[in-house]
Amino acid sequence: MACTRRTRRNHIAAPPCSKTLGATLSWTDCLGLYDKCTPRILQLSKVQTAGSTCRRGRVWQGCDSLGSSWPVDNDEVMTNRSSRSNPYPETFASAYFHNMPSDDHPIGLRWRASTLFIISTVAIGLFTDLFLYGLVVPVLPFMLEERIHLPEDKIQSWVSGLLAAYAGASVVFSIPVGIVADRTNARRTPFLCGLAALLAATIMLALGQNIPALIVARLLQGTSAAVVWTVGLAMVLDTVGPQNLGKVIGTIFSFISVGELAAPVLGGVLYRKTGYGGVFGLGAAFLGVDFIMRILVIEKKVAVKYDKSLAEIQNPRDAEARAEGMDSGDDRSEEEPLLPKKGEDNYRIPEGQNRLIRTLPILYCLSDPRLLVALLLAFVQAALLATFDATIPTEAQTLFEFDSLQAGLLFIGLDIPYLLLGPIAGWAVDKYGTKPAAVLGFGYLVPTLVLLRLPSSQIAPSRTANVVLYSALLALNGIGLAIIGSPSIVEASDVVQKYDKANPGLFGENGPYAQLYGFNSLVFSAGLTIGPILSGTLRDRIGYANMNVVVACIAGITAVLSFLYVGGRPRMLKKNKRQLGER
């Protein structure tokens, strides 16, 4: 009689036999099944069976037709095929159930491994990092004065030193964190370690009673920032693939800009109303949410081991993946997302490199001018953001006699365009390439930065009108900041993908992407450090109006370099070079 078996996921017709195949079924009793049936029968999903052993004479009848009806997973199970010393496995059941998917998959696997949840987890992690950084900054002077009892003339220097400790730790640990993340099986582990460092830093800031404790806390905070930015961005690429990286990065940056905007204001208000308890209580609440999400998140490559249907994205290591999402018109040829096959030779790393390059081949990639300019974009972007953070409060106090809360409200005009336009700008990067966005964004910032000199010229008829003018100009600059938010990371990823594809196996199983984002975090942190120092010095020496002219020149130079190198050489320059060669 025919046996009816139900697999975990499929209803499958069974071979004819007198009884259902039991878990204790001897292989020798069913020898005919192995001889007559296709070997793929060994690859079936685990079935629910019960009953007695089968009669040899009845098992193999009709088995020849099974080959096309059984689902096939892979050929790994056949490594246990017969040998002279052991012609058949010990039992049929052991072979029958070999290499089958397990029922012991994590609870909520689909939503925990969904693209939305993974991206949300990374975004919350970045948000929490920036929020806690901004939450503590306005409180530091009061902590040093009231808790540490420092003299007033030393407070400013120690505030600057604590800020530098944060940036220094980010710079120092970004690359090592990237190396470790690329050499671990799952990125969630270092991601959780970063959260542990942030939790320890927050506790030390809340309870620390001396300068060394505050220094260690800020160092831990900077280390956490290196981890969350390096590993988090690598998780984003692993999840969405290169073809969607621009709009996702734009959306994330827009979201975390809210934390960057709100944290200093909330920190000041909470300290004034509730003291240290309210400030660090809010920080603990965000840490709790962040902790829960990082514990729950499951990476795609881990989830696929339980459910192969979750393998829904293109391989992020495929250098051509991003180009498939772009239009095939003239804009694409200008951007040059795809090189001909022979172009891979330009990205092949020659043999005979020194030991350092063999150990960290991404260092060789840094000789590529496209990658260097992409990192320069990140540096200038960070320097611009830090320049606004450092100069808006002081200029608002000088021009309008604003207090810290009123000065903080001016940042709304700067950040709202960033929040609204970030995803759109990222989508444009994915569709039209990095060159148009980088050139347009930095070129656009040149006139808007120069126009920031107008409020200090007192051209407005009243103080209120001058405040409105300054807010409007900040909003115009916010548009430019939104445009330049994605190109640097997307461009750097494009370049490294080409090296990864041209040198298979050289960068390891996970590729060099966490290391790349470690370098990106390093230069971004350097920009956040140098930006305030440079802008503050220029403002003191030549005034706020002329300072913005200098910053506009830097943006203009960056736009020119973007035109020459980002996305490859411009088509017009390549034509000119070809014509000169023909002559």
QUIKA-V514337 format. One record per helix or strand of 3 or more residues. SS is the DSSP state (H for helix, E for strand). FROM is the first residue (numbers start at 1). TO is the last residue. Records with the same first field share a line. If there is no record, write none. Layout:
BEGIN
SS=FROM-TO, FROM-TO
END
This chain:
BEGIN
E=2-7, 11-16
H=28-36, 39-43, 56-59, 63-66, 76-80, 92-96, 109-112, 115-147, 152-182, 187-207, 211-240, 242-274, 276-296, 300-303, 308-310, 321-324, 330-335, 341-347, 355-359, 362-365, 369-400, 404-432, 434-453, 455-457, 463-483, 487-502, 513-565, 571-582
END
